[in-house]
């Protein structure tokens, strides 16, 4: 007789959400039509430093955790230190998909239409992955949580501050592109599409994630564990 607790389900679903999100980000990178504002910034840094994209994502997200700790100090929940694990896992999965996975890592879309298919699929996967991770309600995503902490500190609505953060990182990416003469591949039409579609798509990816979540189903029944033969 094996016992599967709510916490174990939360952990499994959180890891699954991180993996799905990383796959979505990787597809967006492979599309060649741009990425989300934050990933575009980290990828431009990757071009400059010759580091892997996933490695820069790890460094960026770990920096977000550090800033949270500096702001919240003793109020920082100890459990959320595991955001570092989320950052590491997401970055490593991106590196595997983009640099190591046979077939996928060397794949280049053969036409503009296929580029858009990859971009839209990436946006939807990233949206669903974030929904799965947030539905698990265990460890928060480092960057999103930093924005939440700052929105509470500055009394600015999360959605407003999140949009401003996107514009900030788009501006920083453009600055890097102009100063260092980088190719304009990280900020393209797909970047604007992701800004328009990523948030809106969560109107149906969140209900889908909740419907598929074993953790949510058990929680709604008021159970703390389930026994499986």
N, C-alpha and C positions, 0 to 999 in steps of 0.2 A: 504494500500500500504506500503510495507516494502522496505527499501533501504539497500543493502548490499555493502559496500565499499570495495575497494581494500585492505585497512588495515585490515578489519575484515576477509577477505579471507586469507590474509597472516597469521594472528594470528591462525585461525582455522587449516590451513595447517601446520603451525609450530608445533602446539600441536599434530597434527596427526603424524607428522614425529618423534617427541620425543617418542610418545607412541609405534610406530612401531619399532623404534630403541631399546627401552627398552625390548620389547617382543623378539626381535632377540637376545639381550644379555642374556636374561633369558633362552632361548632355548639352547644357547651355554653353559651356566652354567649347565643346566640339563643334557646335553649330557655326561658330565664327561670326555670329551676329551680335556679339556683346554678352554681357552678364549683368547680374544685379549690381547696383551701385557699389556695394561693399566689396563684392568679389572682383569687380573691375579694378578697384583700387589695389587690392592685394595682388592681383595678377600683374598689374603694371610694376609693382614692387618686385615681383618675381622675375619679370623681364630684366629689370635693372640689376638685381643681385645674382641672377642665374640660379636662383633656388627654385625648387618645385612649387607649383601653385598651392598644393595642399599644405606644404610646410609653412608658407606665409599665412595661410588661413589659420593654422594652429597658433602661430605667434600672435596674430591679430586677436584671436578670441581669448587667448591666455592674458593678453594685455587688458582686455575688457574685464576679465575676472579681477585682475590686480586693481584696476580703477574702482571697481565695486567695493573691494575691501578697504581701499583708502578713503572712500566716501562714507561707507557705513560703519567701518571699524567694528566695535563690539556688536553692533546690530546685524552684521553680516551672518546669515545662517550657516552654520558649519557644514551642513549637508550640501550646500551649494558650492563648496570647494570641489565637488565632483564635476562641476562645469569644466574643469581642466581636462577631465577624462572625456567629456563630450567633445571638447575642442580637438583633442588629440585624435579621437576616433574619426571624427568627420574629416579632418585633414588627411589622415592616413588612407581613408577610403577613396577620397578624391585622387590622391597620388596613385593608388592601385588602378583605378579606372582610367586615368589620363596618361599614365606612363608605363604601366606594367601588364595590364590585362590583355592577353593576346586577342587580336581582332578589333577590340574596342579602342585600345590605345593608339592604334595606327590608322583608325578609320577617319576618312575625310568625306563630308557630304559631297555628293557628285553634282548637285544642282542647287539653285537658289531655293527651289521648292522644298527640297530635302533639308536644307538648312533651317527653313522655317518649321518643318515638322519636328526636327530635333529640338529647336528652341521652345516650341509650344509644349512638347512632351516634357522637356526639362522643367519648365515653369510649373506644370501641373504636378509633376513628381515632387518638386521642391515644396510646393504648397501642401500636398498630402503628407509629406514627410514631417513638415513642421506641425501639421495638425495631429498626427500620430504622437509625436513627441510631447506636445502640449496636453493632449488628452491623457497621456500616461501620468501627468501631474507629479513628477518626481524631481528631475533636474531640469533647470531652465537653460535655454540657449544663451551663451555668454553675451553676445551683442544685444539681443532683444532685451535681456534682463538689465543690462547697463542702461539702455534707453528708458526702461521702466523706472529704474532707480533715479535717474536724472529728472524724469517727468514728475516724480513725486517730490523731489528736492526743489525743483524750480516752479512747481505748480503749473505745469504746462501739460495739456492733454497728450496722452501717449501717441495718438495718431498724428497729431501736429508735429511733435518732436521727431517722430520716426520719419516723416516726410522731409523735415529739415535735415535730418542726418543723411538721407539719400542724396539730397542736393549738395550737401557738404562734400560727400565722397565723390560725387560726379565732378565737382569743381576741383578737388584735389587730383583726380585722375587726369583731367584736362591739363592741369598745371604740369604734371609729370610728363604728359605727352608732348607739350609745347617745349618745355625746358630741355628734355633729353631726346627729343625727336623720335619718339616711339611711334610704332604703327597704330593707326586708329582702329584696332580690332576689338578692343575691350569695351568701347563705348560706341555702339551702333544702334540701329533701329530696334534690335532685340532688347537693349537696355530699357528703352522707353516702354516697350511692350511688357517687360517684366514688372515695371513700376505700375502699369495700369492693370495688369491681370493677376499678379501674385496675390495681392490683398483681396481683390474681388472674388477670386476663385475659392478662397477659404469659406465663402458662404455655402459651398456644397462639399468641400473637402473635409471640413470640421464635422458636419453631420455624418458623413461617410466613415470618418475615423472613429467616431463614437459608436456607430452601429457595429463596426467590426472589432471593437475593443472588448476583449474578455474581461479586462480590469473594470471597465465601466459597467458591464453587465452584472458582474458580481457585486460591485458597489451599490448599484441600484436595487439589488435584492437584499442588501443589508448583510452580505456575507463577508467574512474576513478571510476565509480559506475554502478551498474545494479539494476533495479527495478524489484521486484517480487511481483506478486499478492498474 
